[in-house]
Amino acid sequence: MATMAIGHEAGRFEHERPAATAGKSRNSSIAQRNRELFEAQRARRRGPTPEMFFAKHIDNTRLVKADDPQRRRDMRMFTAVMTMFFVLTMVYVWQHFHAIKLGYDIETSKQQVEQLREDNRELQLQDAQLSEPGRIDHIAKELGLDEPLPGQVVRQDATRSTAPALAEAQTKTATLNMN
């Protein structure tokens, strides 16, 4: 009987439209119809009996959790195991990243060595070009230098000691003769 009453009310909502909504805009009439359908569905879901809710106030402030030594031991063991796992993982990660960094450092060093070798080759070529006797003679002639006259070049004898040679002062008469 209650089901029939709910079904009868639902039929009234589906087929009838109140006269008051006829004058309102289309959007408000659709919103009103949706509200009516929702209320009808909610009434059908509930059934013939109304729902009652009661609030129950519980005071747990006086309760104290009992100490469980087995759980405490288990938690300490779990913490120790997880700490060891974390430490081992961090050591592995550190080694991995350190190996990667060393690889980059080695590659950088190899590139620097290769660059230094190339610079050394260029400097050796430049030294060979600059110390070429023909080039030196050509530059000397452009600057107005001549080949040394006999007596201008003083060579040390091989029989003398290997001690460094000291400069000798010339007499004034020798310098006047040369001018």
HELIX and SHEET records of a PDB file:
HELIX    1   1 ALA A    2  HIS A   15  1                                  14    
HELIX    2   2 ALA A   19  GLY A   23  5                                   5    
HELIX    3   3 ARG A   26  ARG A   46  1                                  21    
HELIX    4   4 PRO A   69  LEU A  130  1                                  62    
HELIX    5   5 PRO A  133  GLU A  142  1                                  10    
HELIX    6   6 LYS A  172  MET A  178  1                                   7    
END                                                                             
